[in-house]
């Protein structure tokens, strides 16, 4: 039973590390998706405001 008590702090630290890294990765993924969507909207706005070229 002593070995179990000795492992609890390491296991708890591992779980906290996993949760923290998972939160960071998830936030990064959401931020990248939001930036991608913003870039698409900006590009669409630029295309909408640019005059079309005459074809020859």
N, CA, C and O atoms as CSV, one atom per row, in Angstrom:
chain,resi,resn,atom,element,x,y,z
A,1,UNK,N,N,0.811,-1.195,0.000
A,1,UNK,CA,C,0.000,0.000,0.000
A,1,UNK,C,C,0.859,1.265,0.000
A,1,UNK,O,O,0.425,2.303,-0.499
A,2,UNK,N,N,2.049,1.190,0.544
A,2,UNK,CA,C,2.940,2.348,0.568
A,2,UNK,C,C,3.327,2.780,-0.842
A,2,UNK,O,O,3.478,3.973,-1.107
A,3,UNK,N,N,3.489,1.822,-1.744
A,3,UNK,CA,C,3.859,2.162,-3.117
A,3,UNK,C,C,2.744,2.957,-3.800
A,3,UNK,O,O,3.018,3.827,-4.626
A,4,UNK,N,N,1.498,2.660,-3.458
A,4,UNK,CA,C,0.373,3.393,-4.032
A,4,UNK,C,C,0.367,4.840,-3.547
A,4,UNK,O,O,0.118,5.758,-4.328
A,5,UNK,N,N,0.639,5.039,-2.268
A,5,UNK,CA,C,0.709,6.384,-1.699
A,5,UNK,C,C,1.863,7.161,-2.330
A,5,UNK,O,O,1.768,8.374,-2.515
A,6,UNK,N,N,2.947,6.466,-2.659
A,6,UNK,CA,C,4.101,7.123,-3.270
A,6,UNK,C,C,3.812,7.529,-4.722
A,6,UNK,O,O,4.389,8.498,-5.215
A,7,UNK,N,N,2.938,6.806,-5.400
A,7,UNK,CA,C,2.639,7.103,-6.806
A,7,UNK,C,C,1.550,8.159,-7.001
A,7,UNK,O,O,1.456,8.745,-8.079
A,8,UNK,N,N,0.740,8.408,-5.999
A,8,UNK,CA,C,-0.381,9.341,-6.139
A,8,UNK,C,C,0.073,10.746,-6.569
A,8,UNK,O,O,-0.544,11.309,-7.473
A,9,UNK,N,N,1.115,11.341,-5.973
A,9,UNK,CA,C,1.523,12.676,-6.432
A,9,UNK,C,C,1.968,12.700,-7.896
A,9,UNK,O,O,1.665,13.649,-8.620
A,10,UNK,N,N,2.672,11.679,-8.326
A,10,UNK,CA,C,3.111,11.619,-9.722
A,10,UNK,C,C,1.924,11.459,-10.667
A,10,UNK,O,O,1.869,12.093,-11.721
A,11,UNK,N,N,1.000,10.627,-10.290
A,11,UNK,CA,C,-0.191,10.431,-11.128
A,11,UNK,C,C,-1.014,11.714,-11.180
A,11,UNK,O,O,-1.500,12.094,-12.246
A,12,UNK,N,N,-1.173,12.383,-10.043
A,12,UNK,CA,C,-1.916,13.647,-10.009
A,12,UNK,C,C,-1.250,14.713,-10.867
A,12,UNK,O,O,-1.925,15.453,-11.583
A,13,UNK,N,N,0.072,14.792,-10.794
A,13,UNK,CA,C,0.806,15.758,-11.615
A,13,UNK,C,C,0.649,15.427,-13.097
A,13,UNK,O,O,0.490,16.325,-13.924
A,14,UNK,N,N,0.693,14.149,-13.428
A,14,UNK,CA,C,0.509,13.733,-14.823
A,14,UNK,C,C,-0.870,14.099,-15.352
A,14,UNK,O,O,-1.014,14.527,-16.497
A,15,UNK,N,N,-1.872,13.927,-14.515
A,15,UNK,CA,C,-3.237,14.272,-14.929
A,15,UNK,C,C,-3.367,15.779,-15.127
A,15,UNK,O,O,-3.953,16.233,-16.110
A,16,UNK,N,N,-2.822,16.552,-14.192
A,16,UNK,CA,C,-2.862,18.013,-14.347
A,16,UNK,C,C,-2.114,18.463,-15.602
A,16,UNK,O,O,-2.580,19.354,-16.312
A,17,UNK,N,N,-0.974,17.862,-15.876
A,17,UNK,CA,C,-0.209,18.186,-17.078
A,17,UNK,C,C,-1.026,17.876,-18.327
A,17,UNK,O,O,-1.077,18.681,-19.257
A,18,UNK,N,N,-1.665,16.708,-18.345
A,18,UNK,CA,C,-2.482,16.314,-19.493
A,18,UNK,C,C,-3.616,17.312,-19.725
A,18,UNK,O,O,-3.865,17.725,-20.857
A,19,UNK,N,N,-4.301,17.697,-18.648
A,19,UNK,CA,C,-5.424,18.631,-18.771
A,19,UNK,C,C,-4.938,19.991,-19.271
A,19,UNK,O,O,-5.577,20.604,-20.126
A,20,UNK,N,N,-3.813,20.459,-18.742
A,20,UNK,CA,C,-3.294,21.764,-19.158
A,20,UNK,C,C,-2.883,21.754,-20.625
A,20,UNK,O,O,-3.229,22.677,-21.363
A,21,UNK,N,N,-2.162,20.743,-21.057
A,21,UNK,CA,C,-1.718,20.664,-22.453
A,21,UNK,C,C,-2.914,20.518,-23.380
A,21,UNK,O,O,-2.948,21.125,-24.450
A,22,UNK,N,N,-3.891,19.723,-22.980
A,22,UNK,CA,C,-5.086,19.551,-23.808
A,22,UNK,C,C,-5.836,20.871,-23.967
A,22,UNK,O,O,-6.331,21.174,-25.052
A,23,UNK,N,N,-5.924,21.658,-22.892
A,23,UNK,CA,C,-6.593,22.961,-22.967
A,23,UNK,C,C,-5.833,23.901,-23.895
A,23,UNK,O,O,-6.445,24.639,-24.666
A,24,UNK,N,N,-4.516,23.881,-23.826
A,24,UNK,CA,C,-3.701,24.745,-24.689
A,24,UNK,C,C,-3.881,24.365,-26.153
A,24,UNK,O,O,-4.064,25.233,-27.006
A,25,UNK,N,N,-3.830,23.078,-26.442
A,25,UNK,CA,C,-3.973,22.612,-27.829
A,25,UNK,C,C,-5.361,22.925,-28.371
A,25,UNK,O,O,-5.502,23.344,-29.520
A,26,UNK,N,N,-6.378,22.723,-27.555
A,26,UNK,CA,C,-7.747,23.022,-27.983
A,26,UNK,C,C,-7.930,24.514,-28.255
A,26,UNK,O,O,-8.546,24.897,-29.250
A,27,UNK,N,N,-7.396,25.349,-27.372
A,27,UNK,CA,C,-7.500,26.800,-27.573
A,27,UNK,C,C,-6.769,27.219,-28.846
A,27,UNK,O,O,-7.253,28.073,-29.589
A,28,UNK,N,N,-5.609,26.624,-29.097
A,28,UNK,CA,C,-4.855,26.949,-30.304
A,28,UNK,C,C,-5.629,26.538,-31.550
A,28,UNK,O,O,-5.669,27.279,-32.533
A,29,UNK,N,N,-6.239,25.367,-31.509
A,29,UNK,CA,C,-7.018,24.894,-32.651
A,29,UNK,C,C,-8.188,25.823,-32.939
A,29,UNK,O,O,-8.462,26.144,-34.096
A,30,UNK,N,N,-8.878,26.257,-31.885
A,30,UNK,CA,C,-10.017,27.166,-32.067
A,30,UNK,C,C,-9.563,28.526,-32.579
A,30,UNK,O,O,-10.227,29.133,-33.419
A,31,UNK,N,N,-8.433,29.001,-32.072
A,31,UNK,CA,C,-7.920,30.297,-32.528
A,31,UNK,C,C,-7.522,30.242,-34.000
A,31,UNK,O,O,-7.805,31.171,-34.756
A,32,UNK,N,N,-6.875,29.168,-34.401
A,32,UNK,CA,C,-6.492,29.025,-35.814
A,32,UNK,C,C,-7.717,28.965,-36.709
A,32,UNK,O,O,-7.712,29.544,-37.795
A,33,UNK,N,N,-8.766,28.276,-36.277
A,33,UNK,CA,C,-9.999,28.202,-37.065
A,33,UNK,C,C,-10.648,29.579,-37.172
A,33,UNK,O,O,-11.136,29.953,-38.238
A,34,UNK,N,N,-10.655,30.332,-36.076
A,34,UNK,CA,C,-11.238,31.670,-36.103
A,34,UNK,C,C,-10.441,32.595,-37.025
A,34,UNK,O,O,-11.023,33.382,-37.772
A,35,UNK,N,N,-9.122,32.500,-36.972
A,35,UNK,CA,C,-8.293,33.326,-37.857
A,35,UNK,C,C,-8.495,32.948,-39.323
A,35,UNK,O,O,-8.535,33.816,-40.195
A,36,UNK,N,N,-8.622,31.645,-39.587
A,36,UNK,CA,C,-8.873,31.195,-40.958
A,36,UNK,C,C,-10.192,31.762,-41.469
A,36,UNK,O,O,-10.274,32.223,-42.607
A,37,UNK,N,N,-11.225,31.730,-40.624
A,37,UNK,CA,C,-12.525,32.260,-41.027
A,37,UNK,C,C,-12.444,33.770,-41.241
A,37,UNK,O,O,-13.040,34.295,-42.182
A,38,UNK,N,N,-11.720,34.463,-40.387
A,38,UNK,CA,C,-11.564,35.904,-40.543
A,38,UNK,C,C,-10.816,36.224,-41.840
A,38,UNK,O,O,-11.178,37.169,-42.541
A,39,UNK,N,N,-9.794,35.461,-42.161
A,39,UNK,CA,C,-9.068,35.667,-43.418
A,39,UNK,C,C,-9.973,35.442,-44.618
A,39,UNK,O,O,-9.892,36.178,-45.601
A,40,UNK,N,N,-10.840,34.425,-44.548
A,40,UNK,CA,C,-11.782,34.182,-45.647
A,40,UNK,C,C,-12.732,35.358,-45.823
A,40,UNK,O,O,-13.006,35.787,-46.944
A,41,UNK,N,N,-13.231,35.871,-44.709
A,41,UNK,CA,C,-14.148,37.017,-44.784
A,41,UNK,C,C,-13.442,38.250,-45.318
A,41,UNK,O,O,-14.013,38.992,-46.118
A,42,UNK,N,N,-12.220,38.477,-44.892
A,42,UNK,CA,C,-11.456,39.616,-45.390
A,42,UNK,C,C,-11.197,39.488,-46.889
A,42,UNK,O,O,-11.313,40.467,-47.627
A,43,UNK,N,N,-10.852,38.299,-47.332
A,43,UNK,CA,C,-10.595,38.080,-48.756
A,43,UNK,C,C,-11.876,38.288,-49.563
A,43,UNK,O,O,-11.836,38.858,-50.653
A,44,UNK,N,N,-12.995,37.835,-49.038
A,44,UNK,CA,C,-14.265,38.029,-49.734
A,44,UNK,C,C,-14.613,39.514,-49.810
A,44,UNK,O,O,-15.133,39.977,-50.825
A,45,UNK,N,N,-14.335,40.248,-48.763
A,45,UNK,CA,C,-14.604,41.687,-48.753
A,45,UNK,C,C,-13.720,42.413,-49.766
A,45,UNK,O,O,-14.178,43.328,-50.451
A,46,UNK,N,N,-12.465,42.007,-49.858
A,46,UNK,CA,C,-11.549,42.627,-50.820
A,46,UNK,C,C,-12.012,42.330,-52.237
A,46,UNK,O,O,-12.015,43.214,-53.093
A,47,UNK,N,N,-12.405,41.078,-52.486
A,47,UNK,CA,C,-12.892,40.728,-53.832
A,47,UNK,C,C,-14.145,41.519,-54.177
A,47,UNK,O,O,-14.350,41.891,-55.332
A,48,UNK,N,N,-14.976,41.774,-53.185
A,48,UNK,CA,C,-16.225,42.490,-53.424
A,48,UNK,C,C,-15.966,43.966,-53.744
A,48,UNK,O,O,-16.695,44.564,-54.535
A,49,UNK,N,N,-14.943,44.548,-53.139
A,49,UNK,CA,C,-14.694,45.977,-53.323
A,49,UNK,C,C,-13.764,46.275,-54.488
A,49,UNK,O,O,-13.719,47.418,-54.943
A,50,UNK,N,N,-13.025,45.303,-54.985
A,50,UNK,CA,C,-12.118,45.538,-56.094
A,50,UNK,C,C,-12.907,45.616,-57.398
A,50,UNK,O,O,-13.804,44.806,-57.632
A,51,UNK,N,N,-12.576,46.585,-58.244
A,51,UNK,CA,C,-13.252,46.642,-59.552
A,51,UNK,C,C,-12.780,45.482,-60.433
A,51,UNK,O,O,-11.634,45.039,-60.357
A,52,UNK,N,N,-13.689,45.017,-61.254
A,52,UNK,CA,C,-13.332,43.916,-62.147
A,52,UNK,C,C,-12.558,44.465,-63.342
A,52,UNK,O,O,-12.786,45.584,-63.800
A,53,UNK,N,N,-11.648,43.646,-63.821
A,53,UNK,CA,C,-10.851,44.052,-65.007
A,53,UNK,C,C,-11.646,43.748,-66.267
A,53,UNK,O,O,-12.395,42.773,-66.333
A,54,UNK,N,N,-11.468,44.584,-67.239
A,54,UNK,CA,C,-12.111,44.353,-68.536
A,54,UNK,C,C,-11.362,43.244,-69.254
A,54,UNK,O,O,-10.131,43.218,-69.256
A,55,UNK,N,N,-12.095,42.339,-69.857
A,55,UNK,CA,C,-11.456,41.255,-70.602
A,55,UNK,C,C,-11.239,41.689,-72.033
A,55,UNK,O,O,-12.034,42.430,-72.611
A,56,UNK,N,N,-10.177,41.225,-72.569
A,56,UNK,CA,C,-9.844,41.622,-73.958
A,56,UNK,C,C,-10.080,40.508,-74.904
A,56,UNK,O,O,-9.857,40.661,-76.105
